[in-house]
Amino acid sequence: MASDKQNDAKVSSADENKNNSSDGGLGLEILQIIKESQQQHGLRHGDYQRYRYLLLVLMEAERAWSYAMQLKQEANTEPRKRFHLLARLRKAAKHSEKLEKLCESPRVDAKTKLEAQAYTSYLTGMVVFELQEWKLAMEAFNKCKTIYEKLASAFTEELAVLYRQRVDEISPNIRYCAYNIGDQNAINDLMQMRLTGGGGGMMAEKLEALITQARTKQAATMSEVEWRGRSVPVKIDKARIFLLGLADNEAAIAQTANEETKEHLYETLLAECRDTIQAVREELKSEAKQRERGSESDSSKVSNLQFLHSYLTYIKLVTLVKRNESMAHTLQAKLKEPEADESKRGPRPQDLIRLYDIILQSLAELSTLQGLEDDHTFQKEVSLKTLVYKANRCFFIAQSYVLVKKWSEALVLYERVLKYAKEVQSKTKNLKNSLKDLPDVQELIAEVNAEKYSLQAAAILDTDETAEVPSQQQVKDNTPLCNRLETFRLEPALVGKQPNLVQFPPDFQPIPCKPLFFDLALNHVAFPPLDDKVEQKGKGGLTGYIKGIFGFGS
C-alpha cells in the first residue's frame, strides 16, 4: 500500500512537471515528494527508522522492477536486452527479500509482514517464470495469491479491491505454469482469460503464442469450410486458426453480461478477422498474377480463394453489426434512465443515429460480396435487415426532433417508422430468415404509437414555443374540433378561454317533411248510377222531410 501511494505521488509529480517544462525534459518535484513521503511514512510521529529502512528498500525493489519491465518491452525488437532484463528482475527480488527480513522486526505489524511476504513471492515468481522454471514459479505465485486472498477477506472493501486486482493479475501466470507442467485442462482457462481481458503485461504475448500453438495443432486436421451451400478448401494456416477459434469467441461473447468485457471481446474478434482477411488478400494478389500469366482463365467464376475472402468479410461485417447493435441497446437503456448529474452529458438520440448509420453501411457492403450477387435468398435477407435498422434509425431521428420541439417533422418520421415496420412484417411471412437475431419490430410499432400520442399532447400544451412550429400546422380554421377529430393541427385557441369545440347555436339543417297522399285512381273509377235514388228523394217533399226528422219514416 505504501508502494502504491509513493508511486502515485512520483508519477503525478513527474507528469505535472513534465507538462509544465518548457524544454520538454523530465522533471521531479523533489521537495514536495520528500515532504509527502516523510509525513506518510513515519516522520509525523518521529519514527525515522521506519522511513529509513522499509520505504527505502521498497523503492529500490520497485526501481529495479520498473527497469526490468521497460527492458521487457524493448526486448521484443532487441533480444540481447533479455539478459539485462533478468539481471534487473533478480536485483528486484533481492531487495524484496531484504524488505521481508526487515519486516520481521517486532515493531512491524502483522499486515505489513504478510504484504512483504507476498511481494517477495511475487518478484521471485517473476524471475523463475522468465527462466521457465515452471514448478518453482507456480509455487511462488500460489503463495502470493493465497496471502492476498487472505488479506482481501480481512480488511475493508477499498483495500480488498487492490488485493483482488493483484490476484487477477497473477492467475494467468499460474494457469500458464500449470499448462507447461502438464495440465492440459489449463489451456481452456487461459483462452477464457485472454478473451475476457486477463493476462495483460508480461502474459499477453505468452498467451497469444500459446493459444496460436494450440490452434495450429488443431488446424492441421481442418481442410475445408462450408458456407451458403458451397464447400471451400482452406489452405491458409492463419485462416484455419481463426475459423477454429471463431466458435469459442462467439460463445464467450454470448455468455458475457458485462458490457465492457463484451466490447473487448468484439474488438479482439474483429482484430483477428482483419488480420486473417489481410492474409487472404495477399494470397489473392498472388493468384491474380498467376491468372495473368496463364493462358486459360475464367474471370466470370468466383474462385475458392475469393469465396473464402467473401466468407471472412461476411464474418467481419456481421460482427460489426452485432457489436453496434449491442452498443445501441446499452445506450437506449441509458437514454430512458433519468439523468442523475445534469453537469455530465448523457447519451443522446444522435449517438444512436450514428450507430445505426454504421450498421446500415455494413449491410450495404454485405449485399455487394463477390459470389453472392445471384443468391436471391441472401439478398432478400439483407434487404429485410436493412428495413429493420432503417426503421430504428428513423425512430431516433424523430426522437431528436422531439427534443427541439419540431413536432411536425417528428410526426412524419414516426409515420415513416410504421411504414418500414409494416413492410418488414409483410415480407417475413413468406421468407425464412437465415441471418440470425433479426430484431422484433412489433415492440417498435407499439413504442411509436405511444410516442405519437405523447407528441400530439406535448405539441398542444406547448403554447409558449408555437412560433417555431411550421406555419402549415398553424392554419386558422373555423371548423369546430368535433368536426375534425381525425386531423391533427396545432391551435393554441383550444387551450384558451374560448375554444372552438362545437358550433353553437347549431345551423339549421333541412329535414324531410310529412308526405302528402293523393288518390290517383279516383279519376279512373266508374261509379254505379244513382239516378233512381235521387228521384225518390225528390218525390217525398216536405212530408218526407218532417217524417225523417222525427223518425217516422224509419
QUIJOZI-V233460 format. One record per residue. N is the residue number from 1. RES is the residue in one small letter. SS is DSSP state (A for helix, B for strand, O for the rest). NEAR is the number of other ideal C-beta (glycine too) atoms within 8 Angstrom. Layout:
N | RES | SS | NEAR
N | RES | SS | NEAR
This chain:
1 | m | O | 7
2 | a | A | 10
3 | s | A | 10
4 | d | A | 8
5 | k | A | 9
6 | q | A | 14
7 | n | A | 9
8 | d | A | 8
9 | a | A | 11
10 | k | A | 10
11 | v | A | 8
12 | s | A | 8
13 | s | A | 12
14 | a | A | 12
15 | d | A | 8
16 | e | A | 9
17 | n | A | 12
18 | k | A | 11
19 | n | A | 6
20 | n | A | 7
21 | s | O | 10
22 | s | O | 4
23 | d | O | 4
24 | g | O | 5
25 | g | O | 6
26 | l | O | 7
27 | g | O | 9
28 | l | O | 9
29 | e | O | 10
30 | i | A | 6
31 | l | A | 6
32 | q | A | 8
33 | i | A | 12
34 | i | A | 8
35 | k | A | 8
36 | e | A | 9
37 | s | A | 12
38 | q | A | 11
39 | q | A | 8
40 | q | A | 9
41 | h | O | 12
42 | g | O | 12
43 | l | A | 10
44 | r | A | 7
45 | h | A | 5
46 | g | O | 6
47 | d | O | 8
48 | y | A | 8
49 | q | A | 8
50 | r | A | 11
51 | y | A | 14
52 | r | A | 7
53 | y | A | 9
54 | l | A | 14
55 | l | A | 14
56 | l | A | 9
57 | v | A | 12
58 | l | A | 13
59 | m | A | 10
60 | e | A | 9
61 | a | A | 15
62 | e | A | 11
63 | r | A | 8
64 | a | A | 13
65 | w | A | 13
66 | s | A | 8
67 | y | A | 9
68 | a | A | 12
69 | m | A | 10
70 | q | A | 8
71 | l | A | 13
72 | k | A | 9
73 | q | A | 7
74 | e | A | 9
75 | a | O | 11
76 | n | O | 6
77 | t | O | 4
78 | e | O | 7
79 | p | O | 5
80 | r | O | 6
81 | k | A | 10
82 | r | A | 9
83 | f | A | 7
84 | h | A | 9
85 | l | A | 13
86 | l | A | 11
87 | a | A | 8
88 | r | A | 13
89 | l | A | 15
90 | r | A | 9
91 | k | A | 9
92 | a | A | 15
93 | a | A | 14
94 | k | A | 8
95 | h | A | 13
96 | s | A | 15
97 | e | A | 10
98 | k | A | 9
99 | l | A | 15
100 | e | A | 12
101 | k | A | 7
102 | l | A | 11
103 | c | O | 11
104 | e | O | 7
105 | s | O | 6
106 | p | O | 3
107 | r | O | 5
108 | v | O | 10
109 | d | O | 5
110 | a | A | 5
111 | k | A | 8
112 | t | A | 10
113 | k | A | 11
114 | l | A | 11
115 | e | A | 11
116 | a | A | 12
117 | q | A | 11
118 | a | A | 14
119 | y | A | 14
120 | t | A | 13
121 | s | A | 13
122 | y | A | 14
123 | l | A | 14
124 | t | A | 12
125 | g | A | 15
126 | m | A | 13
127 | v | A | 12
128 | v | A | 11
129 | f | A | 14
130 | e | A | 9
131 | l | O | 7
132 | q | O | 6
133 | e | O | 8
134 | w | A | 10
135 | k | A | 8
136 | l | A | 9
137 | a | A | 13
138 | m | A | 12
139 | e | A | 8
140 | a | A | 13
141 | f | A | 16
142 | n | A | 9
143 | k | A | 11
144 | c | A | 15
145 | k | A | 12
146 | t | A | 8
147 | i | A | 13
148 | y | A | 13
149 | e | A | 10
150 | k | A | 9
151 | l | A | 15
152 | a | A | 12
153 | s | A | 6
154 | a | A | 5
155 | f | O | 8
156 | t | O | 5
157 | e | A | 5
158 | e | A | 6
159 | l | A | 11
160 | a | A | 12
161 | v | A | 8
162 | l | A | 10
163 | y | A | 13
164 | r | A | 10
165 | q | A | 8
166 | r | A | 12
167 | v | A | 12
168 | d | A | 8
169 | e | A | 10
170 | i | A | 13
171 | s | A | 11
172 | p | A | 14
173 | n | A | 14
174 | i | A | 12
175 | r | A | 12
176 | y | A | 14
177 | c | A | 14
178 | a | A | 10
179 | y | A | 13
180 | n | A | 8
181 | i | A | 9
182 | g | O | 5
183 | d | O | 7
184 | q | O | 6
185 | n | O | 6
186 | a | A | 11
187 | i | A | 11
188 | n | A | 7
189 | d | A | 9
190 | l | A | 16
191 | m | A | 10
192 | q | A | 9
193 | m | A | 13
194 | r | A | 13
195 | l | A | 11
196 | t | O | 11
197 | g | O | 6
198 | g | O | 10
199 | g | O | 11
200 | g | O | 7
201 | g | O | 7
202 | m | A | 10
203 | m | A | 12
204 | a | A | 9
205 | e | A | 8
206 | k | A | 10
207 | l | A | 14
208 | e | A | 9
209 | a | A | 8
210 | l | A | 12
211 | i | A | 13
212 | t | A | 9
213 | q | A | 8
214 | a | A | 9
215 | r | A | 12
216 | t | A | 10
217 | k | A | 7
218 | q | A | 9
219 | a | A | 11
220 | a | O | 6
221 | t | O | 5
222 | m | O | 11
223 | s | O | 5
224 | e | B | 8
225 | v | B | 10
226 | e | B | 7
227 | w | B | 9
228 | r | O | 6
229 | g | O | 4
230 | r | B | 8
231 | s | B | 6
232 | v | B | 12
233 | p | B | 7
234 | v | O | 12
235 | k | O | 3
236 | i | O | 11
237 | d | A | 7
238 | k | A | 9
239 | a | A | 13
240 | r | A | 12
241 | i | A | 12
242 | f | A | 13
243 | l | A | 10
244 | l | A | 11
245 | g | A | 11
246 | l | A | 10
247 | a | A | 7
248 | d | A | 9
249 | n | A | 13
250 | e | A | 9
251 | a | A | 8
252 | a | A | 12
253 | i | A | 12
254 | a | A | 6
255 | q | A | 6
256 | t | O | 10
257 | a | O | 4
258 | n | O | 6
259 | e | A | 7
260 | e | A | 6
261 | t | A | 10
262 | k | A | 12
263 | e | A | 11
264 | h | A | 10
265 | l | A | 14
266 | y | A | 13
267 | e | A | 8
268 | t | A | 11
269 | l | A | 13
270 | l | A | 12
271 | a | A | 8
272 | e | A | 11
273 | c | A | 13
274 | r | A | 9
275 | d | A | 10
276 | t | A | 13
277 | i | A | 12
278 | q | A | 8
279 | a | A | 11
280 | v | A | 14
281 | r | A | 9
282 | e | A | 8
283 | e | A | 10
284 | l | A | 11
285 | k | A | 8
286 | s | A | 8
287 | e | A | 10
288 | a | A | 8
289 | k | A | 8
290 | q | A | 8
291 | r | A | 8
292 | e | A | 7
293 | r | A | 5
294 | g | O | 7
295 | s | O | 3
296 | e | O | 4
297 | s | O | 7
298 | d | O | 5
299 | s | O | 4
300 | s | O | 3
301 | k | O | 5
302 | v | O | 7
303 | s | O | 7
304 | n | A | 7
305 | l | A | 10
306 | q | A | 11
307 | f | A | 14
308 | l | A | 14
309 | h | A | 13
310 | s | A | 13
311 | y | A | 11
312 | l | A | 14
313 | t | A | 11
314 | y | A | 11
315 | i | A | 10
316 | k | A | 12
317 | l | A | 12
318 | v | A | 11
319 | t | A | 12
320 | l | A | 12
321 | v | A | 12
322 | k | A | 11
323 | r | A | 11
324 | n | A | 13
325 | e | A | 12
326 | s | A | 12
327 | m | A | 10
328 | a | A | 13
329 | h | A | 8
330 | t | A | 9
331 | l | A | 12
332 | q | A | 9
333 | a | A | 8
334 | k | A | 9
335 | l | A | 11
336 | k | A | 5
337 | e | O | 6
338 | p | O | 3
339 | e | O | 7
340 | a | O | 3
341 | d | O | 5
342 | e | O | 4
343 | s | O | 3
344 | k | O | 6
345 | r | O | 3
346 | g | O | 7
347 | p | O | 7
348 | r | O | 10
349 | p | A | 11
350 | q | A | 8
351 | d | A | 9
352 | l | A | 15
353 | i | A | 12
354 | r | A | 8
355 | l | A | 13
356 | y | A | 14
357 | d | A | 9
358 | i | A | 10
359 | i | A | 14
360 | l | A | 12
361 | q | A | 8
362 | s | A | 13
363 | l | A | 14
364 | a | A | 9
365 | e | A | 10
366 | l | A | 11
367 | s | O | 10
368 | t | O | 7
369 | l | O | 10
370 | q | O | 10
371 | g | O | 10
372 | l | O | 11
373 | e | O | 7
374 | d | O | 4
375 | d | O | 9
376 | h | A | 6
377 | t | A | 8
378 | f | A | 10
379 | q | A | 11
380 | k | A | 10
381 | e | A | 12
382 | v | A | 12
383 | s | A | 9
384 | l | A | 15
385 | k | A | 12
386 | t | A | 11
387 | l | A | 12
388 | v | A | 13
389 | y | A | 12
390 | k | A | 10
391 | a | A | 14
392 | n | A | 13
393 | r | A | 12
394 | c | A | 12
395 | f | A | 14
396 | f | A | 13
397 | i | A | 11
398 | a | A | 14
399 | q | A | 11
400 | s | A | 12
401 | y | A | 12
402 | v | A | 13
403 | l | A | 8
404 | v | O | 6
405 | k | O | 10
406 | k | O | 10
407 | w | A | 16
408 | s | A | 10
409 | e | A | 9
410 | a | A | 13
411 | l | A | 12
412 | v | A | 8
413 | l | A | 13
414 | y | A | 14
415 | e | A | 8
416 | r | A | 9
417 | v | A | 14
418 | l | A | 11
419 | k | A | 8
420 | y | A | 14
421 | a | A | 13
422 | k | A | 9
423 | e | A | 9
424 | v | A | 13
425 | q | A | 10
426 | s | A | 7
427 | k | A | 11
428 | t | A | 10
429 | k | O | 6
430 | n | O | 4
431 | l | O | 10
432 | k | O | 3
433 | n | O | 8
434 | s | O | 7
435 | l | O | 10
436 | k | O | 4
437 | d | O | 6
438 | l | O | 10
439 | p | O | 8
440 | d | O | 6
441 | v | A | 12
442 | q | A | 7
443 | e | A | 7
444 | l | A | 14
445 | i | A | 11
446 | a | A | 8
447 | e | A | 9
448 | v | A | 13
449 | n | A | 9
450 | a | A | 8
451 | e | A | 12
452 | k | A | 10
453 | y | A | 8
454 | s | A | 8
455 | l | A | 13
456 | q | A | 11
457 | a | A | 8
458 | a | A | 11
459 | a | A | 10
460 | i | A | 9
461 | l | A | 7
462 | d | O | 10
463 | t | O | 7
464 | d | O | 4
465 | e | O | 8
466 | t | A | 10
467 | a | A | 4
468 | e | A | 6
469 | v | O | 14
470 | p | O | 6
471 | s | A | 6
472 | q | A | 6
473 | q | A | 10
474 | q | A | 11
475 | v | O | 7
476 | k | O | 5
477 | d | O | 7
478 | n | O | 5
479 | t | O | 6
480 | p | O | 10
481 | l | A | 10
482 | c | A | 7
483 | n | A | 6
484 | r | O | 10
485 | l | O | 6
486 | e | O | 3
487 | t | O | 5
488 | f | O | 4
489 | r | O | 9
490 | l | O | 10
491 | e | O | 9
492 | p | A | 8
493 | a | A | 8
494 | l | A | 10
495 | v | A | 8
496 | g | O | 7
497 | k | O | 3
498 | q | O | 5
499 | p | O | 9
500 | n | O | 10
501 | l | O | 7
502 | v | O | 6
503 | q | O | 6
504 | f | O | 4
505 | p | O | 3
506 | p | O | 5
507 | d | O | 4
508 | f | O | 3
509 | q | O | 5
510 | p | O | 3
511 | i | O | 4
512 | p | O | 2
513 | c | O | 4
514 | k | O | 3
515 | p | O | 4
516 | l | O | 4
517 | f | O | 4
518 | f | O | 4
519 | d | O | 5
520 | l | O | 5
521 | a | O | 6
522 | l | A | 6
523 | n | A | 5
524 | h | A | 4
525 | v | O | 6
526 | a | O | 2
527 | f | O | 5
528 | p | O | 3
529 | p | O | 5
530 | l | O | 7
531 | d | A | 6
532 | d | A | 7
533 | k | A | 7
534 | v | A | 8
535 | e | A | 8
536 | q | A | 8
537 | k | A | 8
538 | g | A | 6
539 | k | A | 7
540 | g | O | 9
541 | g | A | 6
542 | l | A | 5
543 | t | A | 7
544 | g | A | 11
545 | y | A | 9
546 | i | A | 9
547 | k | A | 11
548 | g | A | 9
549 | i | A | 6
550 | f | A | 6
551 | g | O | 7
552 | f | O | 7
553 | g | O | 6
554 | s | O | 3
